[in-house]
Amino acid sequence: MACYPFCFASLILVINAVFTSEDINYKNEVTLKEVLSKMEIMQQMISGLTVAERKLIQSVSLLIGNTTQCQSQIAELMKKIEELKLSDEENKQNIAALEKTMETLIESNGQHLRISTDTVNQKGETNSSKSIVREKRHQPVSVSFAAYLDHVKEQVGYNQPIVYNKVLQNEAGAYSVNTGIFRVPVSGVYLLSWSITARRLSGKETHEIWVKLMVNGVRKFDAAAESQFARDDNQGSSTIVIRLNERDEVWIALHVGSGVFGDNDERTTSFTGVLLY
């Protein structure tokens, strides 16, 4: 399209040269001038089209440049994604290596503990010391106890633990016959049961007794009994299912009354417990 202005300019010169001769009449001269005028207008339009063509070419070139830049950016992003994938794989490998190292350390520490225990035992530790070490390393999976009071205790202080002094069962050794306290060795759900006997002895007033289950000094449940006549026995008891935590302390405490009846033959004043799960 760049040749259009030159072609029209040449054509205009030729027409002017041809029609300047004197033999052309006036009418034809007017007509030719009109034609020339229109051709000049067309030349201006073509020049305008040429400018528009250049702008269009520039726009296309700019678009191509932007597209190339965009493609370059996409390629760079893809490269970074691949690098991240490789980095993720390296992280997984590092994590796996760390886990393996941790397992090795755990195994070596366990072996070291066993060796240390064996060394201590070889130096003349008693069987009780061995059981203490074993108890620390392995929590008991079975816990139960059963105890009863085999004699009359005429004076028991308010809120003081009742010591059930005769033990029939004490698996895991968690109940103490010295304090009457059950110290929880394993967290879990326990079934606890206790009973108390009220007997009015000869020459004594009506015997009334009320006891309560205590967990870490907090009252949880009660049992009560009353005897109005001489040698009249009445027993009160309670059973509870309760969740306890390791090292909790559980006991039966006196709430109302002064003495507790117990007997080795009747065995009606008792305290028992068992780990359910």
Order of alpha helices (4+ residues) and beta strands (2+ residues): alpha-alpha-alpha-beta-beta-beta-beta-beta-beta-beta-beta-beta
